[in-house]
Amino acid sequence: MATAAAGQEGISLNKLVLLRLCNAAAGDDASNREQNADLDDLAGTWNPEEVTAVETAIAQQQQVDPSLWA
């Protein structure tokens, strides 16, 4: 499979492997972008009421109960 891809691109198998390794290390690999894009559909979908509800819940969870640390 890689040999065919190298032939299609007109480069050596060694060059193809090096390019793919460099791209993967730099985060330029298409599979990395797909893997990390799984929450993009959720971004910006909360309405103002939902944002307020979540922020209120988080604020309540961040309060420290002094009696637990006495």
MDTraj code that builds the backbone (N, CA, C; nanometers):
import mdtraj as md
import numpy as np

residues = "MET ALA THR ALA ALA ALA GLY GLN GLU GLY ILE SER LEU ASN LYS LEU VAL LEU LEU ARG LEU CYS ASN ALA ALA ALA GLY ASP ASP ALA SER ASN ARG GLU GLN ASN ALA ASP LEU ASP ASP LEU ALA GLY THR TRP ASN PRO GLU GLU VAL THR ALA VAL GLU THR ALA ILE ALA GLN GLN GLN GLN VAL ASP PRO SER LEU TRP ALA".split()
xyz = np.array([
    [0.0821, -0.1187, 0.0000],
    [0.0000, 0.0000, 0.0000],
    [0.0875, 0.1265, 0.0000],
    [0.1875, 0.1299, 0.0872],
    [0.2758, 0.2461, 0.0912],
    [0.3599, 0.2554, -0.0347],
    [0.4000, 0.1401, -0.0870],
    [0.4791, 0.1395, -0.2096],
    [0.3983, 0.1990, -0.3244],
    [0.2702, 0.1633, -0.3317],
    [0.1835, 0.2180, -0.4366],
    [0.1654, 0.3685, -0.4185],
    [0.1486, 0.4126, -0.2931],
    [0.1312, 0.5555, -0.2671],
    [0.2563, 0.6326, -0.3065],
    [0.3728, 0.5755, -0.2771],
    [0.4984, 0.6412, -0.3142],
    [0.5089, 0.6511, -0.4652],
    [0.4722, 0.5434, -0.5337],
    [0.4756, 0.5442, -0.6796],
    [0.3808, 0.6466, -0.7391],
    [0.2635, 0.6596, -0.6810],
    [0.1653, 0.7568, -0.7300],
    [0.2152, 0.8999, -0.7103],
    [0.2859, 0.9225, -0.6010],
    [0.3369, 1.0570, -0.5731],
    [0.4711, 1.0830, -0.6410],
    [0.5277, 0.9776, -0.6996],
    [0.6540, 0.9935, -0.7702],
    [0.7734, 1.0140, -0.6791],
    [0.7672, 0.9554, -0.5587],
    [0.8787, 0.9664, -0.4647],
    [0.9155, 0.8266, -0.4158],
    [1.0295, 0.8152, -0.3526],
    [1.0731, 0.6855, -0.3005],
    [0.9903, 0.6488, -0.1776],
    [0.9898, 0.5209, -0.1480],
    [0.9200, 0.4734, -0.0289],
    [0.9805, 0.5369, 0.0957],
    [1.1118, 0.5484, 0.0998],
    [1.1804, 0.6115, 0.2120],
    [1.1338, 0.7562, 0.2302],
    [1.1262, 0.8304, 0.1209],
    [1.0826, 0.9710, 0.1276],
    [0.9383, 0.9799, 0.1758],
    [0.8532, 0.8889, 0.1279],
    [0.7127, 0.8875, 0.1708],
    [0.7021, 0.8639, 0.3207],
    [0.7765, 0.7663, 0.3696],
    [0.7736, 0.7358, 0.5131],
    [0.8221, 0.8555, 0.5940],
    [0.9304, 0.9169, 0.5514],
    [0.9823, 1.0343, 0.6224],
    [0.8813, 1.1490, 0.6226],
    [0.8180, 1.1735, 0.5088],
    [0.7170, 1.2799, 0.5014],
    [0.5997, 1.2524, 0.5947],
    [0.5537, 1.1285, 0.5938],
    [0.4396, 1.0937, 0.6805],
    [0.4769, 1.1034, 0.8277],
    [0.5965, 1.0621, 0.8632],
    [0.6406, 1.0744, 1.0022],
    [0.6501, 1.2204, 1.0445],
    [0.7066, 1.3023, 0.9588],
    [0.7178, 1.4458, 0.9895],
    [0.5808, 1.5102, 1.0030],
    [0.4909, 1.4772, 0.9116],
    [0.3554, 1.5333, 0.9178],
    [0.2829, 1.4889, 1.0441],
    [0.2973, 1.3622, 1.0800],
    [0.2319, 1.3117, 1.2007],
    [0.2890, 1.3780, 1.3250],
    [0.4205, 1.3954, 1.3292],
    [0.4851, 1.4582, 1.4445],
    [0.4447, 1.6049, 1.4573],
    [0.4221, 1.6701, 1.3442],
    [0.3846, 1.8116, 1.3452],
    [0.2345, 1.8312, 1.3623],
    [0.1582, 1.7222, 1.3632],
    [0.0139, 1.7346, 1.3757],
    [-0.0531, 1.7695, 1.2455],
    [0.0154, 1.7518, 1.1333],
    [-0.0415, 1.7851, 1.0033],
    [-0.1105, 1.6665, 0.9373],
    [-0.1118, 1.5525, 1.0034],
    [-0.1717, 1.4327, 0.9463],
    [-0.3236, 1.4480, 0.9461],
    [-0.3890, 1.4144, 0.8359],
    [-0.5340, 1.4277, 0.8234],
    [-0.6067, 1.3475, 0.9305],
    [-0.5533, 1.2309, 0.9669],
    [-0.6200, 1.1498, 1.0686],
    [-0.6171, 1.2195, 1.2039],
    [-0.5108, 1.2959, 1.2337],
    [-0.5064, 1.3714, 1.3590],
    [-0.6125, 1.4797, 1.3614],
    [-0.6314, 1.5479, 1.2493],
    [-0.7327, 1.6527, 1.2441],
    [-0.8718, 1.5940, 1.2644],
    [-0.9012, 1.4814, 1.2028],
    [-1.0318, 1.4190, 1.2182],
    [-1.0526, 1.3735, 1.3616],
    [-0.9484, 1.3165, 1.4219],
    [-0.9586, 1.2660, 1.5573],
    [-0.9845, 1.3797, 1.6555],
    [-0.9241, 1.4939, 1.6356],
    [-0.9375, 1.6056, 1.7282],
    [-1.0538, 1.6978, 1.6977],
    [-1.1309, 1.6702, 1.5940],
    [-1.2410, 1.7572, 1.5559],
    [-1.3755, 1.7050, 1.6039],
    [-1.3740, 1.6078, 1.6956],
    [-1.4989, 1.5439, 1.7323],
    [-1.5938, 1.6323, 1.8130],
    [-1.5507, 1.7402, 1.8724],
    [-1.6387, 1.8270, 1.9498],
    [-1.6718, 1.9584, 1.8784],
    [-1.6250, 1.9732, 1.7566],
    [-1.6483, 2.0978, 1.6843],
    [-1.7972, 2.1266, 1.6641],
    [-1.8782, 2.0241, 1.6473],
    [-2.0212, 2.0456, 1.6267],
    [-2.0900, 2.1021, 1.7506],
    [-2.0293, 2.0844, 1.8675],
    [-2.0894, 2.1334, 1.9917],
    [-2.0500, 2.2769, 2.0241],
    [-1.9410, 2.3232, 1.9686],
    [-1.8901, 2.4561, 2.0008],
    [-1.9899, 2.5633, 1.9599],
    [-2.0228, 2.6490, 2.0550],
    [-2.1116, 2.7616, 2.0263],
    [-2.2584, 2.7256, 2.0142],
    [-2.2981, 2.6079, 2.0644],
    [-2.4380, 2.5667, 2.0479],
    [-2.5245, 2.5942, 2.1694],
    [-2.4667, 2.6373, 2.2809],
    [-2.5466, 2.6664, 2.3994],
    [-2.6125, 2.8029, 2.3851],
    [-2.7379, 2.8103, 2.4265],
    [-2.8058, 2.9401, 2.4279],
    [-2.7689, 3.0107, 2.5592],
    [-2.7997, 3.1387, 2.5731],
    [-2.7584, 3.2136, 2.6926],
    [-2.8093, 3.1528, 2.8238],
    [-2.9292, 3.0968, 2.8240],
    [-2.9818, 3.0359, 2.9460],
    [-2.9000, 2.9130, 2.9862],
    [-2.8599, 2.8339, 2.8873],
    [-2.7791, 2.7154, 2.9159],
    [-2.6415, 2.7551, 2.9689],
    [-2.5844, 2.8594, 2.9131],
    [-2.4538, 2.9077, 2.9590],
    [-2.4632, 2.9506, 3.1046],
    [-2.5665, 3.0250, 3.1391],
    [-2.5856, 3.0709, 3.2767],
    [-2.6027, 2.9530, 3.3707],
    [-2.6801, 2.8529, 3.3306],
    [-2.7031, 2.7352, 3.4150],
    [-2.5733, 2.6591, 3.4401],
    [-2.4939, 2.6414, 3.3384],
    [-2.3676, 2.5689, 3.3530],
    [-2.2706, 2.6489, 3.4388],
    [-2.2600, 2.7784, 3.4150],
    [-2.1686, 2.8608, 3.4935],
    [-2.2096, 2.8637, 3.6407],
    [-2.3397, 2.8659, 3.6685],
    [-2.3893, 2.8634, 3.8062],
    [-2.3544, 2.7311, 3.8727],
    [-2.3751, 2.6215, 3.8012],
    [-2.3436, 2.4892, 3.8560],
    [-2.1947, 2.4759, 3.8850],
    [-2.1123, 2.5259, 3.7964],
    [-1.9675, 2.5185, 3.8165],
    [-1.9258, 2.6040, 3.9351],
    [-1.9834, 2.7227, 3.9478],
    [-1.9493, 2.8114, 4.0592],
    [-1.9852, 2.7462, 4.1920],
    [-2.0990, 2.6764, 4.1969],
    [-2.1391, 2.6082, 4.3200],
    [-2.0424, 2.4946, 4.3534],
    [-1.9940, 2.4261, 4.2543],
    [-1.9024, 2.3145, 4.2756],
    [-1.7642, 2.3622, 4.3186],
    [-1.7301, 2.4845, 4.2864],
    [-1.5974, 2.5361, 4.3192],
    [-1.5902, 2.5965, 4.4588],
    [-1.7029, 2.6056, 4.5289],
    [-1.7017, 2.6607, 4.6642],
    [-1.6472, 2.5569, 4.7617],
    [-1.5614, 2.6026, 4.8501],
    [-1.4995, 2.5155, 4.9489],
    [-1.5810, 2.5207, 5.0765],
    [-1.6134, 2.4047, 5.1306],
    [-1.6850, 2.3962, 5.2581],
    [-1.5804, 2.3940, 5.3700],
    [-1.5699, 2.5043, 5.4465],
    [-1.4654, 2.5130, 5.5500],
    [-1.4743, 2.4003, 5.6530],
    [-1.5941, 2.3481, 5.6785],
    [-1.6077, 2.2423, 5.7789],
    [-1.5370, 2.1133, 5.7368],
    [-1.5152, 2.0961, 5.6088],
    [-1.4445, 1.9769, 5.5618],
    [-1.2943, 1.9870, 5.5839],
    [-1.2455, 2.1084, 5.6106],
    [-1.1032, 2.1306, 5.6270],
    [-1.0665, 2.1700, 5.7704],
    [-1.1599, 2.1553, 5.8609],
    [-1.1326, 2.1938, 6.0003],
    [-1.0610, 2.0856, 6.0753],
])
top = md.Topology()
chain = top.add_chain()
for i, resn in enumerate(residues, 1):
    res = top.add_residue(resn, chain, resSeq=i)
    for name in ("N", "CA", "C"):
        top.add_atom(name, md.element.get_by_symbol(name[0]), res)
traj = md.Trajectory(xyz[None], top)
